[in-house]
Amino acid sequence: MATRGLNKEVLSSLAPDLPPQLEGTDLLINKLSLQALALANTGRFPEAHARLADAEKRCASTCEFAGEIDRTAGLLEIRESHTESAEAYFRSSLQIARQNRNHLMEASDLMNLGVVAMDKELFDESADWFEQALRASASIGSALGQAKAMGNLGWDYYKMGDFERSLDTFRETSKRDQELGSIRDQINDFNSLGLVYFQENQLQLAGENYRKSLDLAQRTQSTDLVLSSLNALAYLSVKTGDLASAKDYGQQAFELAHRMGDRQGELYALLAQGQTAELSSDALTAEQLFSQVARDKASDTSAKWEAQNSLGKLYESENRASEANAAYRKALATVENARSSIQHEDFRLPFLANAAHLYDDYIHFLITHGKKIQALQAADYSRAQTLEEGLGLRGAKGGRHSTAPTEIADIARKTNTTILFYWLGPEHSYLWAISSRETKLISLPSAGNINELVGHYNRVLTAARDPLEIANAEGMQLYDVLVKPVEKLVPRDSRVVIIPDGSLNTLNFETLLVPKPQLHYWIDDVTVLTASSLRLLADARQGALHNGKLLLIGDPVVASPDYGVLPNASLEIDDVEKHFPQDRREVYVHEQATPAAYLASQPERFSVIHFVAHGTASTLSPLDSSVVLSKDASSDSTFKLYARDVISHPLHADLVTISSCYGAGTRFYTGEGLIGLSWSFLRAGARNVVGALWAVSDTSTPQFMDDFYAELAKGRAPENALRAAKLHMLRSNTVFRKPFYWAPFQLYTGD
C-alpha cells in the first residue's frame, strides 16, 4: 500500500502491536521497515528514521529483510535529497537481491538506482537503469513495476527534451496506473502530463492535470508530491498572468519545502516568486530571487538556466544590455554543459528542445540590439552542435560562436550560392539571406503561423494534387513569406542553399509557387540544396563524382508483413547499375541485400551508394530510422539497417541515394536541423545525400533514377543532375508531372 500512495492506511493497519509470539521475529523488522517508508512519504522523517534504526538494530546483516532495510534506507535518503548515500544503499540492496534471487527486489532496486541517476541529472544513465527495471519487472509479470519504469522513462524523456515520446509514455503509464489503482503513481502521472502540456503551450490541459495531481496528493498526504504540484501551478499561473494565484501557490510551495528541508523545492518556489515579482513590476525583488537561485549550489541544471535566462530578460527590460548579454550567455553555457554530459546519442539529439526558448530569447535580444551577425552565429552554433560532435568537429579551431562576419560571405562565395537560413520561434522568426555581397535579415511570422501553412501545403502535395493547376493559396503564401522578401538576392538559374528549421525541414522549397511572370514552381528558377548549418557547409566539398564506384543494395526479400513487395524494384536496380561499368559496381539484391552485406562491403570504398528498399523514419527515436532489407538466413540478425549503424561506419561517398519511403526522416528538433537516415549518412561522412520526404511512388521512381544517373554520367554535380531529372518529369505530359512524384527527393549537403 505504501508504494501505491496509501500511507495513512499503511500506518493505520500497522499501528496495533504484533502478537507476543511474533515480537522477536523478522516480521517485526518488516513492520518497522514499512512504517518507516510510510512515515517518510508523509514527511515525518524523524519518526521514519527512528523506526528504521530499530529495524536495523534487530536485523544485523543476516535477517531475511536485510535487503528490504537497505532499500527503505535508500528511499529515506532520496526523500531528504541525500543522493550519494541513497545510491550506496540501493546498490547494497541490489547485491543482496541478486544473491538471494529475489527478482522483485532486484526490479525495485534497479528502479531506485534510476531515480538516483535522475536526481544527479545523468538522464541517459537513468534511462539505462529504468530499461533494466522494465525488463526485470516484465520477467516476473509485475504490471506495477512495468508501469513505474515506464513513468520514470517518460520523465527522463521530458528532461532531455523529447516531449513527443514523453507525452506518449505518460499517457500509457497513466492508463496502467489507473487500472492498477496506484494512487501515488497516478499523482505523478497527472503532474508529469501537466508538465509536458505546459511545455507544449497547451495551458488548459496543463492546469487540469496539475489540479488533479494536487487534489490527490493532498488527500493522500503525499507531501513531496503536494510540493511538486504547488510549484507547477505557480509557474502555470505566471504563464497565464494570474499573479494572485502565482503568489499564493509560490508561497505555499516555499513554506512546505522549507518544512520538509527540501532545498531544491525551495529554489523552484523562489524562481516562481521571482517571475511573479517581475510581472508585478518589482524588479529589485525579482533580481534578488533570480540571482539567489542562479548562484545556489543546490539548484539543479534546469532551475539554474531558467534563473540565468530570467535575469537576462530582466536586464534587457531595464536596458542593461551588457549585463543581459552576460546572463543570457551563462544560461546557454549551462545548457551546453549539461548536454555535453549526455553519453547516449539518442538522448543528446532532442536535448536542446528542453531549452529552446533560451536560444529564442538570446537571438531576439541580439537582433533588437542591432547585432544580426552575432544572432546568426548563435543560431548557427545551436544548429550545428549534433553534427559537429558526430563528425569530430566540436572543439575545432575557432571554438564557440566562431564564424566571423567576413567568413559568412566567404561561405556563400565558396559554394557559389545564396544561403537562406531560417529560425522559427514561438513569437519571433527570422530569415538571414546570405550572398557573397551582403547578409540581409528579415522578420517572419511566428512558428505557429508558418507551421500551419506548411502542414496545409504538404497535405496537398502528398495527396497527389497539382498545386500549380489549382493555383494553391498556401503554395503562393509560403513563397511570399519565405522567399519573396529576399528574391533580389537570388538570381534566376542560381544555386540556393536552404538551412531550414522546425516544420521547414518537411517542406520542399522547389514546390513553392512563384506568381510572376506567370505562376510556376520555384524549381524552374533555381537549383536548391539543403544543409544543416553554416559551419558544416563551410567545409562542404563541391563538384562531380570522384571515382564513380557504385554500391547498389536493394530489391530485398520481404522479411515482415509490414513491408510489402516493391514491384518495380528490380527495374530500378537495372536502371541504376547500367550507368556504371561492371568492374566499377557491386550489387546486392534479393536475399543478399542484408544489413550485414552493407556493413561488410567496406562502404567507405564507394563513391556512390544507392538503396532500393522500404525505409522507416522513427518519430520517437531518430536513430531507429532504417532501410528495410533482407534477413540474413545464417543468423538471427535484424533485417533493418539502422541509422545508428550507419553512423558507426565512416564513409567517403560523394553521393548516397535512399530511394525509399521517408528516407530523409520526418523528425526534427529545434536547433538540430535534419534528423533521420539522410542525417546519419551525412554524419558518417557522405558529401551529399538524396532522401525522400514522403512515400515515394514505386511506379515513377525507376524512370526518375534513370534520368538522374544519366545526368550524373554527363559529369554534372549531384544537385544539378537531380534538378534536371525533376524538370524532365515536371515538363512531361504524364501524371508524373505532379510534385507528388518528383518533389519528395531532396539533396542534403554538409560535409
N, C-alpha and C positions, 0 to 999 in steps of 0.2 A: 504493500500500500504506500510505503514511503516513496518508492520510485514513481508511483502514479500521482503523487502530489497530495495524498490523503493523510497529511501529517497529524491533524487533530485526531483522526480515527486511530492512527497507529499509537499515539500516546495514550489515548483512552483505553484501547484494548490491552496495552502492556502495563497499565497502571497497577492492577492487582498483583500481589506477591505470588510467586510460584509456590506450589505445594512444598512442604518441608523436605520431602524426599528428593526433590529436584533442585534444591538450592545450591548444592555443591557440584552440579553437573555442567556440561558445556552448554546446556540450554539457557542457563543464566547468562553466560557470556554472550550468546547470540542475542538475548533480550536486551542486554546493555548496549550492544553494538547498534541494534535497530533503534533504540531510544536516542542514542547519540545522533544518528543521522536525521531522525525526525526533528529533534531539537535544533540542530544546525539549520535545517530547511526553514524553520520558523524564526531564525535569528537569535536563538537563545544559546549563544556559544559557550559561556562559562559552564552552564549545565551540561551541554553536549560533551565538553572536554572532561568533565568530572565522570560522566558515565563511561566514556571511552577509557579513561585512565583505570577505572575499576575493572573493566573488561580485560585490559592488557595485563594488569596485576594478577588476575585469576588465570589467565591463559598461559603465560610464559611464552614458549615458542613451539610447543608441541601439540597444543589442543586442536581440535577439529576446525575451529573457527579462526585460526591464526591469519589466514589469507583474508578472511572477511574483516577482521580487525584492521589490517593494513589498508584494505580498500576504504573502510569507513574513515580511518585517519586521513587518508589522502583526500577524501571528499570534504572533510572539515577544513583541511589546509586550502583547498580550492576555494571554498566559501569565503575564507579570510584572505584570499589573494596571496598565499604563500606557495608560489608556483614550484620552486625547486624542491622543497620538502614534499610537496604533493606528488611530484614525479617519482621521487625515491620510494615512497610508499606504494604507488601503483606498480612500479617495476618489481618490487618485492612480492606483492600480491600476485602478479602475473607469473613469476617464477614458481611460487607455491602452487598456483592453479595448474600449471603445466606438469609439475612433478606429480600432482595428485590426479591428473587427467580430468580436472574439473572444468569442462568446456564452457559451462555457463559463466563461471567466474572469469575464465580466460577472455570471453567476449566482452564482459563488463570492464575488465582491466584495459583491454585494447581501446575500448571506447574512451575511458578516462584519460589514457595517455594521449589520445587525440585532442581531448579538451585542454590538456596541459600545453600541447604544442600550439593550439589555437590561442591560448592566453599569452603565449610567448610570441605570437604573431608569425609563427612558422607555418603558414597555411598549407603549403604543399606537403610538408611532413605530417601535418594534422590530417590531411585528406588520406594519406597512406594508412595511418592508424585506423581511420574510420572505414576505409575499404576492407582492411583486415577484419575489423569488428563486424562489418556487414556479412562477410563470408563466414565468419565463425558463428554468427547468430543463425544464418541460413542453414548451416550444417547441423544444428541441433533443433531446428524448427522453431526458433524463438521469434515470433512475429513482433513482439515488443522490442527486442533487441535490434531487429532489422529496421523498424520504424525510427528508433533512436539514432542509429547510424546514418540513415538517410537524412534525418533532420539536421544532424551535425554537418554532413556533407553539404547540405543546402546553405548552411551558414558560411562554410568555407568558400563556396562559390560566390556568395554575396560579398564577402570581404575582399575577394580577388576581382570583383567587378563583373563577373559573368552572371548578370541579372536574369537572363532568359533561363539558363539552367537552374539558377537558384529558385526562381518562381515555380518552375515545373516540379522541382524536387519538393518544395514546401507544400505545394498543393497535394501531391501524392502522399506525403507524410501526414498532412492534416487529416486526410480521409482515413488513413490507417489508425491514427491515434484516436479518432472519434469512435471507430469500430472497437478499439481495444479498451476504451474508457480510461485512457491515460491522461489524467487531468493536468499534471504538471507539463507534460509534453504538449498538450493542446494549448496551454498558455504560451509556451514557446512558439508554437506554430502560428498563433494569431499575431504575436509580436513580430515574428520573422516575416510573415506575409505583409504586414503593415510596413515594415522597413523597405521591402522591395517595391511595393506600390508607391511609397514616398519617393524612392529614388527614381521611379519611372514617372513621377509627377501625377499619379492617379491619387489625388489627395483625399477624395471622398472614401475610396476603398481603404486607404491607409488608416483614416480615422476610425472607420467601422471596426477594423481588426484591432487597432490599439485599444479601443474601449472594451471590446470583448476580452482582450488579454488582461486589462486592469481589473475588470469586474471579477473574473475567475481567479486571478491571483489574490485579490483581497479576500474573497470568500474562503480560499484555502489557506490563508495566512502564509503565502509563499513570498516572504519579504523581498528576496533578491529579484523575483520576477515583477513584484509591485514596483520596485525601483526602475527596472528596465522600461516598464510601461509608462511610468510618470515622465521619465526623461524623453521617451519617444513622443508623448503627447505635447510636451513642452516645445520640441522642435517643430512639430506639426503646427502648433498654434502660432509660432513665429512665422512660419511659411505662409499661413493664411491671414496673417495680420491681426489675429485675435490676441492683443497684447495682455489683456487682463487674464485670460486663461494661461497664456505663456508664463506670466509672472507667478501665478498660483501653482501651476504644475512644477515649474522650476524650483520654487521654494520648498514644496513638498518633497521633491526628489532629493534636494540637498540635505534637508533635515533627516530624512530616512537614511540616506547614505552615511551621514555623519554618525547616526546612532549605531549603524552596522559596522562602522570602521572601514567602509569601502571608499578608498581614496579615488579610484577611477570613477566610481559612480558620482562622487562629489564634483570631479572635474568636468564630467559631461553636463552636470546640472549647472555648473558655473559658466560653461560655454553657452548654454541656452540662455542663462541670465544675461550674459554679455550681449548676445544678439537682441534680446528684448530691450536692453538699455540703449543699444544703438538705434533701434527703431523708435524708441521713446525720446530720441534726441539728447540722451545723456551720454555724450561722447567720452567724458572723463571716466565714468564708471565702466563703460564698455571697453575702453583701452586697458584699464587695470585688470579686468577679468580675463580678456583675451591674452594679455601678457602673462598673467599668472598660469593659465592653462598651457601656454606655449613653452614656458620655462620649467614646469614641474616635471621631475623625472618619472613620476608615476603615470604621466599621460601616455596613452597608447598612441600608435602612429597616426590613426585617423583623427583623433582628438587634436593632436599636435598640428597636423597640416590644416585642419579646419580653423584652429585658433590663429595660426600664422596668416592664412588667407583672409580671415576676418579682419585682422589688423591691417592687411594691405588695402582692403576695401574701405576701412575706416579712415586710414591716412589719405587715400585717394579722395574721399569725400571732403576732407579738410584741406585739400590742395597741398598736401605734404608729399610731393611726388617722389623725392629721393627715398624717404622712409617707406613709402608704399612699394616702390620697386624692390627694396631690400626684403620687405616682408613677403612679397609675392615669390621672390626667388628662393627664400628659405622654405616656403611651403612646397615649391616644386622639387627642391633638393630632398626634402623629407620623403616625398612620394617616390622619387627616383631611387633613393637608397633602399626603401622598402621593397621596391620592385626588383632591384638587382639581387636581393637576398633570396628570391624565389628560385628554386632549383629546377622545378618541372616546367618544361616549355609550354605544356598545355595550360598551365595556370598563369604563366607570365604573360601570355598573349592578351587576355582580356583585362589585365590588372589596371591599366590606365583608365578604363571606363569607370572605375570606382572613384576616380578623382578628376574626371574630365572637366568639371566646372572650374577647376583651378587654372587649367590652361586657357579656358574661355575667358576667365576674369583677367588673367595676365595679358593675354593678347589684346583684349579690348582696351585695357589700361594703356598699353604701349601705343596703340593706334590713336586713341584720343589725345595722347601727348605728342603726336606727330612723328612717331618712330615706326614707320611702316616696315622698314627693312628689318629692324630688330624683332618686330612682331612676326614677320615671315620666318626669321631664323628660329624663333621659339616654336612656331607651328611646325616647321620642318623637322626640328630636333625631335619633337614628340612623335612625328610620323615615322621617323627613321629608326627608332630605337630597336624594335624587334628584329628587323632585317640586319641591322648593324651587328647586333650580338651574334646572330646566327652565322654571319659571314666573317666574323672575327675583326670587324672594323671598329668596335666600341673601344674607345680609348686611343684611337689613332691620332695622328698629328693634327693639332688644332683643337681637339677636345670639345668641350661642351659649347653649344651655340657658336660654332667656329666659322660658319660660312660668312665671309666678309662681303660687303656690298658689291665690290668690283667682281668677286667670284660669281655672283649670281648672274650677272650679264655674261660672264665668260662661259657659263654652262649653256646658256641659250646659243651663244656663238659657236661653241664647240660642237654641239649637237645639231646645229642648223635648224633650230626650232623656235617657235613661240611656246612658252610654257604657261599653262593655265593652272594655277594652284588654288584649290578650294578649301575653305574651312567652314564647316557648318556648326552653328551653336544654337542653343535653345532661344536666345534673344538676339544675338548678333552673328551674322555670317559674312564671310569676306571672300573676295577673289583677288588674287595677285596675278596680273598678266605681265610676263617677263619676256622681253625681247633683248636682242643684243644692244639696243639703244636706250631702253628705259624700262622701269618697273612701275606699273600702274596699279593702284589699289581701288577696288570697287566694293561698296557695301551691298550685301544681298539680303533677301528676305530671310526670316528665321528658318531653322532646320525643319520645323513642323510644316511650314508652307511648302517648302521645296520637296519634302518627303511625300506630301500629298500629290503633288504634280507628277513626281517620278512614279509613284505607285499606279496612278491612273494610266499613265502613258505605257508603262511596262505591261499592264493588262491588255492594252490594245495590241501591242507588238506580239505578245505571246499567244494571243487569240487568232493569229494568222490573218489579221486585218491589214489593209494597206493604208497607213495614216496619210500618205500623200493623196490618194484618191478621195478620201473623205475630208481633207484639209483639217486634220485633227487639231483641236484647240490646244491641248496640253503640249503637243509637239512644238507648236509655234510659241507658246508661252515659255517653255523651257529654253528655247533658243533666245528669246527676248531677255530672259533673266540671266542666263549663264554665259552667253557668248556675245550678244549684240553690244553690250557696253564696251567691249574691247575689240570689236571686229576690225577696226582700223589697224590694229597691231597684227592681224592675221591675214596676210595677202593671199589671194587665190592661188591654188596649187602649192601652197607651202606646207610644212610639216608642223603639227601641233602635238605637244605632249600634255596629256591631261593627268594631273595629280589629284585624284578625287578624294572625297571624304564622305563618310556616312552612306546615305542611300545612293549617292552618286556612283559608288562602286558597282551598283547594279544597272547603271544606265549606259547604253552605247551612244555616245555623243554623235556618232556618224548619222544616227537616225533623226536628229533634230531637224525641224522643218524651217528652212530659210525662206522668208517671204519674197525677196526680190533677187533678180529682176522678175522671176516668176517662181512660184512655190516649188522648192526642191529640197532634197536631203543634203545635209552638210557634207556628206562624203563626196558629193560632186565637186566640192570646193577645196578640200584639204585632205591630207594624209594624217590619220590620228593614231597616236601611240598612247599607252597608259603606263604610268610609273608610280612608284610608291613614295618617293621622296626626292628632293633636290640633291641631297648629299650622296645618294646612291646613283642618281642619274649622272652626276659629275664624273663617275668612274665608268660609265657605260661605254662599251666598245661598239662602234658602228660598222656597217658595211655588209657585204655579201658573205656567203658561207665560206669557211676557210679550208675545209678539206673534203666536204661533200660525202662523208661516210655515214651511212644510214643504219640505224637500229629500228626495226619495224616489228611491233608486237600487237597482236590482236586477233579478231575473229575467234574468241575463246570458246571452249566447250562450256555449255551452261552448267554452272555449279550450284545454282539455287533457283527455286521457282520465282524468287523475287526479281530475277533478271532474265528476260526472255531472249530468244534468238534474235540477232541482228541480221535480217535477210540479205542486206546489201553489203555486209562487212567484207566478204571476200572480194567483191567488186572494188571497194575502196583500197583493199590491200594491193590488188593488181594495179590500180591506177597510180598508186604512190610508188611502188617498187620499180615500175617501168622507167622512172626518171633517174634511176641510179644504176650504173654498171653492176654486173653480177659480183665482181670482186670488190665492190665498194658498199655492199649491203649485207646485213644479217637479218633474217626474217624468222620470227617465231609465231606460228599460228596454231589454232586448234588446241590440242592437248599440250603442246609445247609452250603455249603462251601463258606462262605462270609467273607469279611474282619472283619465284626463285630464279627463273631464267633471266629476268631483267637484272636482278642483283648480281648474278654470276657472269653476266655478259661483259663485265667491265665497262659500264656505260660511259665512263669518262673518256673512252676511246673515240666516241662518235661525235660528229658534227651536227647530225640531225637525229632526233628521236621522235618517233611517231607511234601513238597508241590508237587502235581502233577497237573500242570496247565501251561497255557501260561505265559510267562514273557515278560516284556519290559525293555529296557535299554535306558534311555533318553540321547542322545548325547548332548543335550542343557542344561539339568538340572539334574544332577545325582540323586538328592533326589526325582525326579519324576519317577525313575525306580520303577517297580511294579511287583507284582504277580497278574495275572488276574484271579479273582474268580467269584462267582455268585453274582448277585444283591440281596440285602435284600428286599424281597417283602413288608415288613412292613414299609419301609422308603424310602426316596429319596437318601440314602447314595450311595457312589460310589461302583463299583464292583472291584476296584483295591486296593490292599494292598500296599501302597506306602512305599518306603524306609524311608521317614521322619516319618511315623507312627511306623515303626519297631523300629527305634532308640529310640522313646519315651517310650518304654515298656521294662524294664530290663529283661534279660534272664540269666539262669544258665545252658543252654543246653550244653552238650558235643558235639553235632553234629546237624547242620541244613543242610538239603539237599534241594536244589531248583532244582527240576527236570523239568526245563523249558527252553525256548529259551532265550539265552543271560542272564542267571541267574547271572553271575559274574559282568555284567555291561561292556560296551565297551568304557567307557570314562576314561581317565587317565590324570593327570596333573603332570607337573614337580615337583618333591619333595613330591608328595602326595600319591604315591602308589595306591593301589586298591580303586576304587570308584564304587559304584553301590549297587546292592542288597546284594552280599556277604559281602561287606564292612559294610553295615548297620547292618546285623545280628552280625558280629564280634563286632561292636561298641556297640551293645546292651548288649553284654556280653557272646555270644556264644564262646566256646573254638575252635571249628572247623566248617567250612562251606564248603560244596561241592556245587560249582556253575558251570554253563556252559559258555564256551567261545563263542559258536556259537549255531545255531538252532539244537536242539537235535532230533534225529530220534525217532519218536513215535513207530516205529516198533521194534527197538532193545533195547530201554530203559527198558521195563519191565523185560526182562531176565537179563540185566546188574544189575538192582537194586536187583533182587532176589539173584544173586551171591554176591553182595556187603553186603547185610544184613545177608546172610548165614555166611559170613566170620566174620562179627561183632558178631554173635551169638556164634562163637567159642572163643570169648574173645580177638580177635585181635583189635589193635588200629585202628582208622578210616583210617589213611594213609596206613597201611598195608593191610587192608581189601579192600580199593579202588584199590590199585595196583594189588592185587590178582584177582579181578573181571576184571580188564583191561587185565591182562595177559591171563586169561581164554578165553576172546573174541579174543585177538590177535593171540592166538595159535590154534584157531578153524579152520575148513576148510570151513567156510562160508564167505559170503561177509562182515560179521561184523568184520572180522579181520582188515579191513582198519581203520586207525586212525579217519576218519570221525565219526565213531560210538562210539569209546571208549575214544578218546582224548579230547572231549570238556569238560569233567568233570575234574575239578581241586579241590584240597583240599587247603583251605586257613586257616592259623592258626595265632593266635596273641593276645590272651587274657590270 
